[in-house]
Amino acid sequence: MNHQKGRWSDLALRLGSGISMLVVGVWGVWMGGWIFAAMVSTVAALMIWEFTRLVSPERSTLAAGLALIAGISLLLATRLPILPALSVLTVAPLIGIWIIDRMVKTYGIYVWLILVAGLGLLLIRSTLGVGWMAWFVAVVVATDVFGYFAGKIIGGPKLWPRFSPKKTWAGAVAGWIGAGLMGAIFSVNSGLTIEVIILSVALSVASQAGDIVESAIKRHVGVKDASGLIPGHGGMLDRFDGMMGASLFLMAFAAITDFPEGFL
């Protein structure tokens, strides 16, 4: 009995924080424009603040400064064509790797990918439309929610214990199922049901990959959570790592395919 209670001890806190973030996020997606850009830039900056502190715990001032530079660079990048934008996003990573002395290559790449993923979210909203953006959020959230409950209830073999000791195969498969259901719901009037379902599952896999990469980094530096910014969830990195992986995947997919803008 005590074991069961311990298993669900963080549920109420997670739900409260999760619902609050979802409400704010939905409002930001709906508003778009500078409001959504400021929201995404702030989240990306906080993720970089957390990551810098994980890599160099003694550099708290450095972490705050790099976070500020990163957030500003992402806002500036939204006003530029894609190639100059990607170049602007290298400023914070380059400053960081010049100063820190640990995990230098990983740091530079990961910080840049955080910013590129943020740019990807802004591009999804501005170029593909609010419908695809809502689908994107729904798939990532469903992946996390279905995976969380399946992992808790079913348990079973671990997905990749070396890098993510808590992730199970049951949770991973449940996440794919949840993502597929979201794809079916969003595409019911689109005429592309199968295609959107497949894309939703692929997006779910990318989301889980982002989660595993972040877990591997935390395991390497010996911490459980990136920070305590979000009650029940840990930090921004812990909460938005999956969205980061999914954004990078969709950004690349949309760049190489004839993606139907505003279709959903």
N, C-alpha and C positions, 0 to 999 in steps of 0.2 A: 504493500500500500504506500509506504513512504517513498519507495522507488518510483511508483507511478506519479506521485505528487511532485517529486523532484524533476521528473521528466518534463512536466508541464509548468514548472515554477515560473518560467519567464514569459508564458503565453500572454497573460494580461498586459504586461508591459510592452511586449512586442506588438500586440494588436493596437494598443493606444498610440504608440509612436508611429506604427505603420499607417493607420488611418489618418493621422494628422499630416504625415508626409504626402499621402495620396491626395488629400483634399487640396493642399497647397500646390502640389504638382499638377493636378487637373486644372486648377485655376490658371497656373502659369502657362500650360499648354494652350488653353483656350484663348488667353489674352495674346500670346505670341509677342512679336515685336521686341522692344527693348526690355519689357518686363521678363519675358522668358530668357532673353540673352543674359540679363543681369543675374537671374536665378541660376542658370547653368554655369556661368562664370564663377559665381560664388561657391557652388558645390565643387567645381574643378579645383578652385584655389584651396579650399579646405582639404580636399583629397591630397593635394600636393604638400600642404602643411603637415598632414599626418604622415605622409610617406617620408618626408625629409626628417621628421622626428624619429621615425623608425630606424632609418639608416644612420643618422647622426643625432642621438638623443641629447648630446651636449650643445647642439646648435639651435636652440629654440628661437633666438633672434634671427638667425639665418632662415629658418623655416618660415617665419612670419613674412620676412622680406620677399622670399621667393614666391610665396603664395600670392602676395600682392602683385608682383610682377607678372605672374602667370595669369591671374584673373584679368588684368588690364590687357595683356597681349591677346587673350581670347576675345575680349570685346573688340579690340582693334581688328582682329582677323576676320570678324564677321562683315567688315566693310570692304574686304579685299577679294580679288579673284582667288581661286583655290591655290594656285602655286605660291603666290606671294603670302597668302594666309598661312600655309604650312611652314614657310620660312620664318615668319614672325613668331610662330609657336615654338621655334627652336631656342629663343632667347633665354627663357627660364631654365631649360635643361642644360644649356651650355654654361650659364653662370653657376648652376648647381654642381656640375661635374668639375668645374675649375676650383671649387672651394672644398667640397667634401673629399674624404680619403678612404671611403669604404663602399663597396659595391658600385663602383663608378659607372661601369657600362650599363648595368641593370638600372641604375638610377636615371641616367640620361634617357634611355629608351622608354622606361615606364612613365616618366614625367611627360615626355613628348606624346606618348600614346593617350595619356589622360586628357591632354589638351586637344588632340585630334578627335578623340571620342566626343568631347564636349562640342567641338565644331560640327561633328557629324549629327548630333542631336539638333543643333540649331538649323542645319541644312535640311534635315528631315522635315522639320516643322515649316520652314520657309519655302522649300521647293516642292515637297511631296504633299504637303497639306495636313490639316488637322486630323483628317480621318486616318491616314497612315501613321501619324504620330500617336493617336489614341490606340491604334492596333499595336504599335510597338510597345508602349507602356503596358498594355494589357497582357501581352505575351510574356514579357519579362516578369511581371508581377505574378502571373499564373505559374510560371516556371518555379519561382521561389516558394509560393504558397503551397502548391501541390507537392513540391519536393520536400518542404519542411514537414508537412503532416504525414506523408508516406514514410519519410525517414524515421519519424518518431513512432508511428504506429506499427509499421512493418519491420523496420530495421533490416537486418540481414547483412550480406557481404558488403564490404566497403568498396567504393568506386575506385579510389586511388589513395590508399592509406599513407603512402610515403609523403604525399603533399597535402592531403586534406583528410585528416583522420575521422571526421564526422560524416562525410558524404557517403551515401550508400547507393547501390545500384537501384534499389527500390525508389529512392528519392529522385534519382536521375530520370528513370523511365516515367515516373509520375509527372515530372516536370515536362517531359515531351508530350505526354497525353494532355496535360493542361494547356500547353501551348497550342497543340493541334485543335483543341476545342475552341480556344479563342480565335484561331484562324478561321474555323468553320463558321462561328458566329458573325465575325466581321465581314466575311465574304458571301453571306447568304444571298445578297442581291447583286453580286458583282459578276457572276458568270465565270469566275476563276476559282471556284471552291477548292479543287484539288491542288492547284498551284499555290494558293495562299496557305493552305494547310501545310504543305511541304516546306514552304518558306518559313512558316511559323515554327516548325520543329527545328529547322536549321538555325533559326535565330535563338531558340531555346538552348541548343548545344553550344552556340557561341557565348551565350550568357553564362552557362555553367563553366565554360572554359575560362572566362574572365574571373569567375569566383575561385576556381582552382589555382590560377596563377597568383591571385592575391593571397590565398591561403598558404601557398608554397613560400612566398616571400615572408609572411609572418612567421612561419615555422622556421625559416632560415635564421631570422633575427631573434627568435625565441619569445614572441609575444602572442597573446590570445586575441586581442582586439587592437585595431589601429588607434582607437582613442575611445573616450566615453561620451562623445558628443550626442549620440542618439540612444536614449534609454532602451535597453532590451536588444539593441542591434549592434552596439559597439560604436564605430565611427563611420564617417562618410565613405571611406574605402570599403568597409565591411558591407555597407548597404548598397553602394552604387557600382561595385566591381562587376557585377553581372550586366548591368546596363552599359558599362564601358565596353565589355566584350561584344555585346550585341550591337552597339552603335558602330564599332569598327567594322564588324562583319557587314552590316547593312549599307554602310557608306561605300565599302568596296564593291558590294553586289550591285548597288544602284549605279556605280560608275561604269560597270562593264556590261550592263544590260539595259534594255529599253523599258525602264521602270515606269509603270502607269501613274503619272502624277495625279493626285487628287482623285484616285479611282475609288477608294473605299469611302 
